[in-house]
Amino acid sequence: MYNTPERSQTLAQEQRNALSMKSAFNYQSEIDYLNIKALQIGPMTILCPKCHAKKWKDETSGLCCANGKVVLQQFEDLPELIKSLIDNSHTLSKHFFDNSRRGIILCFK
């Protein structure tokens, strides 16, 4: 399909509509969800005081552990390779994240 001005306008409208619709349930592969500012939720910088779960800035308090009512076992430490990929200290971290995002998006196609 050719990228005409009309098609570009249609895609822009679909991107705006994706924000108001339940876009997780109406996935459209031609929409670049990663670059829609309203869908970018930022890093997980908040720690729950009860269970120490990492949370996003505006995430509901208590969502992770019901304010301490649910106690889960601690996870085992991640292997060093996975830790280094996630914390960006590995030379392949960028490649890892670029391909992880692509893989997640492909799950919804």
Secondary structure, DSSP 8 states (H G I E B T S, - for coil): ----HHHHHHHHHHHHHHHHTTTTTS--TTS-GGG-GGG------EE-TTT--EE-TT--TTTTTTTTTS---------HHHHHHHTT-STTHHHHHHHHHHHHHHHT-
